[in-house]
Every structure is written in C-alpha cells, then in structure tokens.
C-alpha cells in the first residue's frame, strides 16, 4: 500500500482527534463541540472557514498553487452520533450516557481532517477544494439541509466525493463502482380506525389491532410477490402501537415502518403497494386506514466518470487487487444522496475489517478501526490531485 508519507507521519494526531470525538458524541444538529474543533483545526492550517451552515455545518475552502483555475471539488464527512448506549469497555468509550459514535462518523471527520491538513501544506492542485463537514446524517436529513442552505451556490463545485467505513470489507480495501451503491429510504405511517369494544364482546366492535396485525403480514407480500426477484427491496414494519388495557379492544392502531429500494420504479411500486394493502385489508375488516408515505432519502448513485476517478485514486493508495469495482449495493440509506442529486460525484466504502463480534454499524459494541485513518485520508488526497490536476 502507498499511504501518503506525510499523512502517515501524523497518524497519531488523527487517532487522537478520532478518539476524542468518540468520547464526546453529539446528536444531529447538536454537533457544536465537534464543529468547533473542526473549525479551529482548519483555520490553524490556513484554510478559510465558514461555520453555521445548516446549523452546525462547517466548510473549509482551500486554493491550490498550481496555476489559476475555476475548477472546484468537494470532500464531505458527516459529524453526528447515534442515540445509543455504548456497551464496550474501551479507554475512549463515550462519556455521554445514551449517545455513541456507532457508525464511525468520528472516523470520517478525522479522516477528512487528515486530508485537509496535508492539502493545506502542499496545495499541489489547480483550483479549489471545499472540505464539507456535514451535520445530522443519521435520519435527520442534514444533507438536504445543506442543499437548502445554499451549499452549492455559496461553494460552487463540479463534483463532490465522500466515503463510509464498511465493516465486512478487509482493512486496506476500497469498494467503488458507478450506479447505485446505497438504497433509497422511504417512511410510512398507517393509522387504522376501527370501533372499540369490551374484550368479551368483540362482535360489537371493529378490531383495529387485529386489522393492523393483518396489515403487517400483508405488507410482507409486497417484496415476495410484487417486486421482481432481481430487484432489491425491503419493507419493514418497525412500530405497532394499540391499546392500553387487558379487556378493551382498541379503536385505533398505529403502525410505522420503512421501505428501501435502489430504483425509483421500485419505490413507486412499494408506495402504491403499501397504500393498496393497508386500505384494502382495513376495508375488508370494516375499518379504515389512513396512510402517510414520505420519500425520505433518495438512493446514492455514483457517476461513471467520478467512480472511475475514485477507482484510479484508490488503486494508487491500496493497489488494484484491493479495489472492489463491482459488488452488491447496500439498502442502508446515506444522505450523501441529497448532495449527489445536485452535483455529480462518488461515494465509496473503506474497509473497516470484520463485522463479527459487534463491530457492525449501529452496534453498541462498534468501533472505528484507527488503522484505516491514513488510508482514507490518502484516498481523499489522491482524488483531489487527480480531479484538479493542472491542465
């Protein structure tokens, strides 16, 4: 592997940043401490800093020294943690009850800081690079808020690049390909209205809870019988709420869940199916079902040219044999998709080692592997140097 030598020389600094952030996790739009650390470090390296974008977002802007150029690219890292109690016993475990960096955003921030530090020292590119530190990736639409706050108008860029650590991929490997790499995530809520009754006299009511249970079962036929087996799709009911007493049939029931897919056509099918099944089963039971369906996050779709550039950059760092150029996309959502909906770009995975033993994402035992920090930073650096190479 060909880690950039200067980046390797401050690996210990990157580990210190990462583990400090891990000890002090902050939830979506509350990343004030994290944003302050990022802004202070960037400014100390001579990078122009803009803070407060979309609340707690930070953007660092750096000009290259290889001649005048109007070209610009962006590099993005997410900053927020999860509302989860860390269960692992490690020196840098979370100091905040009920919060932890269980997705590796602490590592993403440290990785991008490492790249920014090196690029600020060398400026070996022609044009401008924007270091985008995004708040609220975890189900809070921080990417969309950045777009709405004028990210691309205030910081024009022709393409944007991001990464995610990926448990299950070996350390020292990168996965990148054009097209979909992560899924769309839609949210639905179904309110079933029946008629309450005494538990001993169900025939005098309309059982909203029993109807909701049938809807849960019916929704499973969407992916098994209505979606092409060659298309990826998931429909998951994750909440069912109804009733408070042993002897009362509840009049209402509420169920919530999510639907995931890689293609808009499949999203359309899932939305129509959720409505049809919920309302049809409710009508058959003599109840009603009100369905709210929201397209929450689009799929992450990499551009052809940008994926090729990342593949070449990653090959320079980890070697061709360690770059996976085709594979199975994940149906996990990633709101980098909002940025790719506005500009071309590429999102790639950086191997974080085995997922077994609780090292999988969103596990209370998860931890980012500090060994990959200089690998990710070196990939970012090579991306910039290639994308903004002098004409």
N, C-alpha and C positions, 0 to 999 in steps of 0.2 A: 504494500500500500504506500501511496505517496502523499501523506499528510503534509500540508504546508509547514515548513520547518519553524517559521516564526510563531505560527499558531500552536504548534506542539510545545514551544518554549513557555507559553503561558497557559498551558493546560490546567495547572494548579489553580490559577486565578479563576478559570471558568468553573472548575469544580466548587470553589469557594462561593462564587455567585449562585450557582445552582442549588447548593445545599442550604444556603441562607434563604433563598426563596422558598425552598421546600419547608423550612422551619416556620415560615410566616406566610401561609397561603391566604389568598384573598379571593372572594367570590366575584361573580360578574358585576361589573361597574363599580366595584369597591377596591380596585387594584391601585390604591393611592400610594402605598409604600413601594410596591413593585415599580410603578410608573416613575416615582421619584428617583429610585436607584438607577433605572434605565436612563432617564434624562440627565442625571448627574454624570454618569459614565460617558455617555455620548458627548456631552459638552466638554468634558475633560480631554477628549481626544480631538477636539476641534471640529466636531460635527455640529451643524446648525440644528437646533432642536425646536420642535413645535409640540406643545403639550395641550392636553384637554380636548383632543379630537374625539368625538363621540363619548364625552365624559372623561375617561381616563386614558384614552389612547395617546401614544407618543409616536411622532415621526421624526427621524433624523435624516438630514439631507447632506450629501457629500458630493462635491465636484471632483472629477478626475483631473489628472495633469497631462494627459496625452493628447493635447490639442483641443480646439473648440469643437463642440458637438451639441446638437439639440436633442440627442437621444437620451432616454432615461428608462431605468427599470426599477422595480420594487422588489424587496425581500420582506417577507412577513413572518412574524412569530406571534402566537397567542399567549396571554398572560394569566388567565383566570384559573382558579382551582375548583374543586367539587365539594358539595355539602356531604362529606363522608368522613367517618371517624377512622383515622389511621390505626391499624391493629399491629403492624410490625414494630418490633423493638430495634431501633437503629439510632445512632448518635444524632442524626439530623432529622429525626421524626418531627411531625407537625407539633407546634406548641399551641395550636388553636383547636379547642375541642370542636368536633363535628365538621372540620374542614381539612382537606388534604389535597396535595397535587397528585391525584391518582391517574392522570392522563399524560403527564410528562411536560406540561406547559412550562414548568420551571426549567426543564432542559432545553426546550425550544428557545426560551428567552436567552439563556446563557450561550447557546449555540450562535444565535444571531449577534449577540454582543461580541463574541469572539471574532466573527467575520467582520463586524464593523470596526473593531479595533485594528485589525490587520489592514483593512482597506483604507482606513484613515492614515495609517503610517505610509503606505505605498502609493495610493491613488493611481495605481497602474491601469488606468482605463480612460476612455474618452467619452465624456458625457456625465450623467448624474445618476446616483443610486439613492433610493429612498428606503430607509430601514423602518418598516411599519410594525409597531408593537400594538397589537390589537387587544381590546378588552372583550370579555363576555362571549367567548366562543361556545361555551357549554350551554346549549339550548336557550340562549338569550339574544341571538341574532346580532352580535357585535359587528360582524362583517357587514350586515345590512346597514347598521347604524353608521359605520364608517362611510359607506357609499352615500348615504343620505346627508352626511355631514360635509360632503364635497371632497372626499379623499382625492379623487382623480382630477378634479378641477383645480384644487389647490396644489397638488403634486402630480403634474402630468407625467405619465409613464406609458411606454408602449407595451410593456408586459410585466407580469408580477409572478413571483415564484415563492413557494412555501414547502415545508416538509412536516412530517409527523414521524416520531419514533414508532417502530412497529414490532411489538413482541411477536415472536414466532418466526421472524426473519433473523438469520445469524448476524451477530455483531460483525461489522465490516462489509455488510451488503447493502445494496440500494435497489429498490423496485420502482420502475418508472415506465410508463407506456402512454401512447396517445389514446384519447377517448375516455370513457367513464372509468374512474378508479375508486370513487366512493359514491354512495347512493343518495337519492332524494329522501327526504323525511317529511311526511305529512301527518297532521294531527287530526283526530276526530273525537267528537263527544256525542253521545246518544242519550237523550232523556226519554225514558219510557213512562208514559202516563196511563195508569190503569185506574182501578177503583178499590179502595181499601176495604177490608172486611175482617171480621173476627176469625182467628185461626181455626175455629171449629166449624165455620160456615163459609168455606171458600167459594161455594157456588153462588153466593150473594155478591161477590166482588169480581174484579179482573186482576189477576195476579201479575203485578208489574215485575216482581223479582223473578218469577218463573219465566216470564216473557224475555227478560233481559238475559237470563241464562241460555235460552234457546238462541237468542241473537249471537251470543258469544260463540256457541257451537256452529251456528250457521256461517259466521264470518270465516271460519276455517276452510270452507269450501271455495272461497274466492281464489286462493293460491293453488289449491289442489285440483280444481275443476274448471276454472275460468281463465287462468293465466297459462300461456304457452309454457310447457315444461323447460324450454330452452331460455326463457326469460327469468331473471332473478326478481323475486318479490317476497315480502313478508307483511303479514297483517297480525298485529299483536294487541290484544286487549290487556291492559295493564292495571285497570282500576274498575271495580264494581262496587257501588255503594247503594244500599237499600235497607230500610227498616231499622228499628231500634228496640223492638220488643219481641218476647218469645211468642206471644199469642195474637199478633196483629199482622195481617198480610199488608205490606206497604202499598201505598197508592202510586208511588213513583220509584223509579230506579235510575241510576246514572252510571253509565259506563264510558270509559275513556281508553284511548289507545293510539297506536301509530301505524302507519303504512309506509313501506320503503320499496323503492324500485330504482332501476338505473336509467329507464327511458320514460319520457313524458307520456308516450302512448300507454304504457303500463300504469302510470299514475292516473290517467283518465279512467282506465278500466277499474282500478281499485276504488276511486272515489264514487263512480257510478254504482259499483257493486255494494259498497258499504251502505249507501242510501237505499238501494233496492232491497237488500236483505233485511236491514233493520226495520224499514217501514212495512215490508211485506209480512214478516213474522209478527210484528205488532198488530197489524190489521187482522191477521188470521186468529189472533188471540182475543180480539175485541178491544185492543189497546191502541195507543198512538205512539209514534216515535218521532221525535224532533232531532234532526241530525245536523250538527255543525261540523264542517270539514274544512281544514285550513292547509294550504300548501305552505309548509313552514320553511323548508330548506331545499333548494334545487340540488341536482347531482353535481359532483365535481367532475368536470370534463376537461381533460388536458388537450391543448392544441398540438397538432402534428409537429410544427417547427420547434415549438418550445420544449416538447418532450424529447425531441432529437438533441436539442442543445443540452438539456439536463443529462441525458444519457452520455453524451460525449464528456461533459464536465465530471460526472461521477466516475466514468471509466478512468479518467486521469488520476482520480484520487484512490479508488479501491481496486481498479483493474477490471477488464472486460468480463472475466469469469464471475465476478461478484455483483454484476449489474443484471438484475432480472428485468427483461424487456417485454415480457408478457406474463399474464397471470390472471388470477381470479379477483375481480374487484370486491371491495367490502361494501356491505349495505349499511355500515355505520355512516352517519352523516357528519359533514365537516363544513362549517360555514365559510371557509375559503371559497366555496362555490359562489357566494354573492360577489366576490371580487372577480372571479373568472367570468361571471355573467356580464361584466362591464369591460374587461380587458382580456386579451389573450394571456396565457400563462401555463404554468405546470405545477402540480403538486406531487411530491414524491415521498416514498417511505424510506426511512433509515432503520436498518435492522437493530433491534434492541435486545436480541438474544431470546432464550426460551420463554414461552408464556406460562409454562407449568409452574406450580408452586406459588401461585398467587401473583405472578409478575404480569398478568394480563391487564389490559387497560380497564380502568374504573374498579379495580380490585382494592380492598382496604390494605392489601399487602404489597401493592405495586410499588416499584421504584424505577426511576430513570437510570440507565447504565451510564455512569460518567465517562466510561471509556470511549463512548461514541461522540462526545462533545467536539473534539478536534476534527473528526471525520465530517460531521455535519457542517461545521464552520468552513472547512476546506472546500466542500462541495459548493457552498454559497459563494465563496470567493471565486472559484473557477467559473461559475455561472456568470458572475458579473464581468470578469475579464474576457470571457468569450462573447457575451451579449454586447458589450461595449468596447470591443476591440477597435483600435484605430482603423480608419478606412484605408 
